[in-house]
Amino acid sequence: MSDPIFHFLSAAPDPVAPFSHAVEADGWVQLTGQMPTDPDDLTKPLADGIEAQTRRVMDNLALVLAELGLGLEHVTSARVYLTEFERDYQAMNEAYASYFPTDRRPARTCVGVTGLAVKALVEIDMVARRP
């Protein structure tokens, strides 16, 4: 079993708390939950609405994966956190689903939470596996 590798990546948004963008061990890569922040300017206001925020989160996760030489096709599972579960679940699903072919969707859990960092509507973390 290999020692974990802690990745802090220049292309990904700066963390909003003390964490690595991803931690890798034995070919498994755990991606820290991403927020809908602009990767080039954390002070920029968050996008309005769950669809736009979901797309920004997914794009941020794709940035992390790309810098690790991986893509969304390597994702095995995801966890989604929503602050307005009943209101936003369907629209988030539509935006999220557009990132994966229907026959290659990762396992997933989605939960409602009382709050997220930076007052985001959505946060998503993922696990990926190197080929």
CYANA upper distance limits for C-alpha pairs under 8 A (distance plus 0.5 A):
  1 MET  CA     25 ALA  CA      8.27
  1 MET  CA     26 ASP  CA      6.88
  2 SER  CA     25 ALA  CA      6.55
  2 SER  CA     26 ASP  CA      6.29
  3 ASP  CA     25 ALA  CA      6.84
  4 PRO  CA     23 VAL  CA      6.93
  4 PRO  CA     24 GLU  CA      5.89
  4 PRO  CA     25 ALA  CA      5.14
  4 PRO  CA     26 ASP  CA      8.39
  5 ILE  CA     23 VAL  CA      6.08
  5 ILE  CA     24 GLU  CA      5.55
  5 ILE  CA     25 ALA  CA      6.97
  6 PHE  CA     20 SER  CA      6.65
  6 PHE  CA     21 HIS  CA      8.37
  6 PHE  CA     22 ALA  CA      6.76
  6 PHE  CA     23 VAL  CA      5.15
  6 PHE  CA     24 GLU  CA      7.11
  7 HIS  CA     20 SER  CA      6.21
  7 HIS  CA     21 HIS  CA      6.31
  7 HIS  CA     22 ALA  CA      5.66
  7 HIS  CA     23 VAL  CA      6.41
  7 HIS  CA     24 GLU  CA      8.24
  8 PHE  CA     20 SER  CA      5.73
  8 PHE  CA     21 HIS  CA      5.83
  8 PHE  CA     22 ALA  CA      7.58
  9 LEU  CA     21 HIS  CA      7.05
  9 LEU  CA     64 VAL  CA      7.48
  9 LEU  CA     67 GLU  CA      7.51
 10 SER  CA     14 ASP  CA      8.50
 11 ALA  CA     39 PRO  CA      7.78
 11 ALA  CA     63 LEU  CA      6.97
 11 ALA  CA     64 VAL  CA      7.67
 11 ALA  CA     67 GLU  CA      7.53
 12 ALA  CA     21 HIS  CA      8.12
 12 ALA  CA     39 PRO  CA      6.33
 12 ALA  CA     60 ASN  CA      6.88
 12 ALA  CA     63 LEU  CA      6.29
 12 ALA  CA     64 VAL  CA      6.12
 13 PRO  CA     37 THR  CA      7.48
 13 PRO  CA     38 ASP  CA      7.24
 13 PRO  CA     39 PRO  CA      4.45
 13 PRO  CA     40 ASP  CA      7.33
 13 PRO  CA     42 LEU  CA      7.81
 13 PRO  CA     60 ASN  CA      7.62
 14 ASP  CA     39 PRO  CA      7.54
 14 ASP  CA     42 LEU  CA      7.84
 15 PRO  CA     19 PHE  CA      7.21
 15 PRO  CA     20 SER  CA      8.09
 15 PRO  CA     21 HIS  CA      7.84
 16 VAL  CA    117 ALA  CA      7.97
 16 VAL  CA    118 VAL  CA      8.40
 19 PHE  CA     32 THR  CA      8.20
 20 SER  CA     32 THR  CA      7.55
 21 HIS  CA     31 LEU  CA      6.55
 21 HIS  CA     32 THR  CA      5.87
 21 HIS  CA     64 VAL  CA      7.55
 22 ALA  CA     29 VAL  CA      7.00
 22 ALA  CA     30 GLN  CA      5.94
 22 ALA  CA     31 LEU  CA      4.85
 22 ALA  CA     32 THR  CA      6.16
 22 ALA  CA     64 VAL  CA      8.25
 23 VAL  CA     29 VAL  CA      6.23
 23 VAL  CA     30 GLN  CA      5.84
 23 VAL  CA     31 LEU  CA      7.23
 24 GLU  CA     28 TRP  CA      6.04
 24 GLU  CA     29 VAL  CA      4.83
 24 GLU  CA     30 GLN  CA      6.82
 25 ALA  CA     29 VAL  CA      7.13
 27 GLY  CA    129 ARG  CA      6.15
 27 GLY  CA    130 ARG  CA      5.54
 27 GLY  CA    131 PRO  CA      8.35
 28 TRP  CA    127 VAL  CA      7.58
 28 TRP  CA    128 ALA  CA      6.42
 28 TRP  CA    129 ARG  CA      5.13
 28 TRP  CA    130 ARG  CA      6.94
 29 VAL  CA    127 VAL  CA      6.10
 29 VAL  CA    128 ALA  CA      5.51
 29 VAL  CA    129 ARG  CA      6.50
 29 VAL  CA    130 ARG  CA      8.13
 30 GLN  CA    125 ASP  CA      8.38
 30 GLN  CA    126 MET  CA      6.63
 30 GLN  CA    127 VAL  CA      5.05
 30 GLN  CA    128 ALA  CA      7.00
 31 LEU  CA     61 LEU  CA      8.15
 31 LEU  CA     64 VAL  CA      8.24
 31 LEU  CA    125 ASP  CA      6.23
 31 LEU  CA    126 MET  CA      5.64
 31 LEU  CA    127 VAL  CA      6.46
 31 LEU  CA    128 ALA  CA      8.21
 32 THR  CA    125 ASP  CA      5.88
 32 THR  CA    126 MET  CA      7.62
 33 GLY  CA    123 GLU  CA      6.35
 33 GLY  CA    124 ILE  CA      5.36
 33 GLY  CA    125 ASP  CA      4.27
 33 GLY  CA    126 MET  CA      7.64
 34 GLN  CA     57 VAL  CA      6.14
 34 GLN  CA     58 MET  CA      8.45
 34 GLN  CA     60 ASN  CA      7.01
 34 GLN  CA     61 LEU  CA      6.89
 34 GLN  CA    123 GLU  CA      6.13
 34 GLN  CA    124 ILE  CA      6.18
 34 GLN  CA    125 ASP  CA      6.83
 35 MET  CA     56 ARG  CA      8.28
 35 MET  CA     57 VAL  CA      5.96
 35 MET  CA     60 ASN  CA      8.29
 35 MET  CA    117 ALA  CA      8.21
 35 MET  CA    118 VAL  CA      8.41
 35 MET  CA    120 ALA  CA      7.28
 35 MET  CA    122 VAL  CA      7.47
 35 MET  CA    123 GLU  CA      5.74
 35 MET  CA    124 ILE  CA      7.88
 36 PRO  CA     46 LEU  CA      6.85
 36 PRO  CA     47 ALA  CA      7.89
 36 PRO  CA     53 GLN  CA      5.59
 36 PRO  CA     54 THR  CA      7.44
 36 PRO  CA     55 ARG  CA      8.37
 36 PRO  CA     56 ARG  CA      5.46
 36 PRO  CA     57 VAL  CA      5.17
 36 PRO  CA     60 ASN  CA      8.10
 36 PRO  CA    120 ALA  CA      7.25
 36 PRO  CA    122 VAL  CA      7.87
 36 PRO  CA    123 GLU  CA      7.90
 37 THR  CA     41 ASP  CA      8.20
 37 THR  CA     42 LEU  CA      6.36
 37 THR  CA     44 LYS  CA      8.02
 37 THR  CA     45 PRO  CA      8.33
 37 THR  CA     46 LEU  CA      6.54
 37 THR  CA     56 ARG  CA      7.54
 37 THR  CA     57 VAL  CA      7.99
 38 ASP  CA     42 LEU  CA      6.13
 38 ASP  CA     44 LYS  CA      7.11
 38 ASP  CA     46 LEU  CA      8.11
 38 ASP  CA     56 ARG  CA      8.04
 39 PRO  CA     60 ASN  CA      7.65
 46 LEU  CA     53 GLN  CA      7.76
 46 LEU  CA    120 ALA  CA      7.95
 47 ALA  CA     52 ALA  CA      6.37
 47 ALA  CA     53 GLN  CA      6.23
 48 ASP  CA     52 ALA  CA      6.98
 48 ASP  CA     53 GLN  CA      7.50
 49 GLY  CA     53 GLN  CA      6.76
 49 GLY  CA    121 LEU  CA      8.32
 50 ILE  CA     54 THR  CA      6.34
 50 ILE  CA     88 ASP  CA      6.72
 50 ILE  CA     91 ALA  CA      7.27
 50 ILE  CA     92 MET  CA      6.56
 50 ILE  CA    121 LEU  CA      6.81
 50 ILE  CA    122 VAL  CA      7.65
 51 GLU  CA     55 ARG  CA      6.74
 51 GLU  CA     91 ALA  CA      6.49
 51 GLU  CA     92 MET  CA      6.19
 51 GLU  CA     94 GLU  CA      8.46
 51 GLU  CA     95 ALA  CA      6.28
 52 ALA  CA     56 ARG  CA      6.75
 53 GLN  CA     57 VAL  CA      6.67
 53 GLN  CA    120 ALA  CA      8.28
 53 GLN  CA    121 LEU  CA      7.60
 53 GLN  CA    122 VAL  CA      7.27
 54 THR  CA     58 MET  CA      6.64
 54 THR  CA     92 MET  CA      6.65
 54 THR  CA     95 ALA  CA      6.91
 54 THR  CA     96 TYR  CA      7.19
 54 THR  CA    122 VAL  CA      6.95
 54 THR  CA    123 GLU  CA      8.36
 55 ARG  CA     59 ASP  CA      6.50
 55 ARG  CA     95 ALA  CA      6.86
 55 ARG  CA     96 TYR  CA      7.69
 56 ARG  CA     60 ASN  CA      6.57
 57 VAL  CA     61 LEU  CA      6.73
 57 VAL  CA    122 VAL  CA      8.24
 57 VAL  CA    123 GLU  CA      7.29
 57 VAL  CA    124 ILE  CA      7.31
 58 MET  CA     62 ALA  CA      6.65
 58 MET  CA     96 TYR  CA      7.85
 58 MET  CA     99 TYR  CA      8.30
 58 MET  CA    124 ILE  CA      8.17
 59 ASP  CA     63 LEU  CA      6.76
 60 ASN  CA     64 VAL  CA      6.99
 61 LEU  CA     65 LEU  CA      6.75
 61 LEU  CA    125 ASP  CA      8.40
 62 ALA  CA     66 ALA  CA      6.45
 62 ALA  CA     71 GLY  CA      6.91
 62 ALA  CA     72 LEU  CA      7.01
 63 LEU  CA     67 GLU  CA      6.74
 64 VAL  CA     68 LEU  CA      7.02
 65 LEU  CA     69 GLY  CA      6.85
 65 LEU  CA     70 LEU  CA      5.29
 65 LEU  CA     71 GLY  CA      5.85
 65 LEU  CA     72 LEU  CA      7.72
 66 ALA  CA     70 LEU  CA      5.61
 66 ALA  CA     71 GLY  CA      6.30
 70 LEU  CA     74 HIS  CA      6.93
 70 LEU  CA    130 ARG  CA      7.76
 71 GLY  CA     75 VAL  CA      7.93
 72 LEU  CA     99 TYR  CA      8.22
 72 LEU  CA    100 PHE  CA      7.93
 73 GLU  CA    100 PHE  CA      8.11
 73 GLU  CA    104 ARG  CA      7.90
 74 HIS  CA    128 ALA  CA      5.72
 74 HIS  CA    129 ARG  CA      6.11
 74 HIS  CA    130 ARG  CA      7.17
 74 HIS  CA    131 PRO  CA      8.00
 75 VAL  CA    106 PRO  CA      6.65
 75 VAL  CA    126 MET  CA      7.22
 75 VAL  CA    127 VAL  CA      6.25
 75 VAL  CA    128 ALA  CA      4.52
 75 VAL  CA    129 ARG  CA      7.00
 76 THR  CA    106 PRO  CA      5.29
 76 THR  CA    107 ALA  CA      6.71
 76 THR  CA    126 MET  CA      8.10
 76 THR  CA    127 VAL  CA      6.28
 76 THR  CA    128 ALA  CA      5.84
 76 THR  CA    129 ARG  CA      7.34
 77 SER  CA    106 PRO  CA      5.22
 77 SER  CA    107 ALA  CA      4.96
 77 SER  CA    108 ARG  CA      5.93
 77 SER  CA    126 MET  CA      6.17
 77 SER  CA    127 VAL  CA      5.81
 77 SER  CA    128 ALA  CA      7.63
 78 ALA  CA    106 PRO  CA      7.11
 78 ALA  CA    107 ALA  CA      6.87
 78 ALA  CA    108 ARG  CA      5.25
 78 ALA  CA    109 THR  CA      7.02
 78 ALA  CA    124 ILE  CA      7.28
 78 ALA  CA    125 ASP  CA      6.14
 78 ALA  CA    126 MET  CA      4.76
 78 ALA  CA    127 VAL  CA      6.90
 79 ARG  CA    108 ARG  CA      6.10
 79 ARG  CA    109 THR  CA      5.30
 79 ARG  CA    110 CYS  CA      6.21
 79 ARG  CA    111 VAL  CA      8.41
 79 ARG  CA    124 ILE  CA      6.06
 79 ARG  CA    125 ASP  CA      5.88
 79 ARG  CA    126 MET  CA      6.89
 80 VAL  CA    108 ARG  CA      8.09
 80 VAL  CA    109 THR  CA      6.72
 80 VAL  CA    110 CYS  CA      5.02
 80 VAL  CA    111 VAL  CA      6.84
 80 VAL  CA    122 VAL  CA      7.54
 80 VAL  CA    123 GLU  CA      6.40
 80 VAL  CA    124 ILE  CA      5.02
 80 VAL  CA    125 ASP  CA      7.29
 81 TYR  CA    110 CYS  CA      6.36
 81 TYR  CA    111 VAL  CA      5.65
 81 TYR  CA    112 GLY  CA      6.27
 81 TYR  CA    113 VAL  CA      6.80
 81 TYR  CA    122 VAL  CA      6.02
 81 TYR  CA    123 GLU  CA      5.69
 81 TYR  CA    124 ILE  CA      6.78
 82 LEU  CA     88 ASP  CA      7.88
 82 LEU  CA     89 TYR  CA      8.10
 82 LEU  CA    110 CYS  CA      8.04
 82 LEU  CA    111 VAL  CA      6.79
 82 LEU  CA    112 GLY  CA      5.32
 82 LEU  CA    113 VAL  CA      6.36
 82 LEU  CA    121 LEU  CA      6.26
 82 LEU  CA    122 VAL  CA      5.27
 82 LEU  CA    123 GLU  CA      7.40
 83 THR  CA    112 GLY  CA      6.17
 83 THR  CA    113 VAL  CA      5.52
 83 THR  CA    114 THR  CA      6.10
 83 THR  CA    115 GLY  CA      6.13
 83 THR  CA    116 LEU  CA      7.57
 83 THR  CA    120 ALA  CA      8.24
 83 THR  CA    121 LEU  CA      5.79
 83 THR  CA    122 VAL  CA      7.12
 84 GLU  CA     88 ASP  CA      6.27
 84 GLU  CA     89 TYR  CA      8.32
 84 GLU  CA    112 GLY  CA      7.28
 84 GLU  CA    113 VAL  CA      8.28
 84 GLU  CA    121 LEU  CA      7.38
 85 PHE  CA     89 TYR  CA      5.88
 85 PHE  CA    111 VAL  CA      7.83
 85 PHE  CA    112 GLY  CA      5.57
 85 PHE  CA    113 VAL  CA      8.34
 88 ASP  CA     92 MET  CA      6.41
 89 TYR  CA     93 ASN  CA      6.64
 90 GLN  CA     94 GLU  CA      6.87
 91 ALA  CA     95 ALA  CA      6.92
 92 MET  CA     96 TYR  CA      6.45
 93 ASN  CA     97 ALA  CA      6.30
 94 GLU  CA     98 SER  CA      7.00
 95 ALA  CA     99 TYR  CA      7.98
 96 TYR  CA    100 PHE  CA      8.25
 97 ALA  CA    101 PRO  CA      8.29
 97 ALA  CA    102 THR  CA      8.24
 97 ALA  CA    105 ARG  CA      8.37
100 PHE  CA    104 ARG  CA      6.81
100 PHE  CA    105 ARG  CA      6.18
101 PRO  CA    105 ARG  CA      7.00
115 GLY  CA    119 LYS  CA      7.37
115 GLY  CA    120 ALA  CA      8.27
116 LEU  CA    120 ALA  CA      6.11
116 LEU  CA    121 LEU  CA      7.65
116 LEU  CA    122 VAL  CA      7.95
116 LEU  CA    123 GLU  CA      7.91
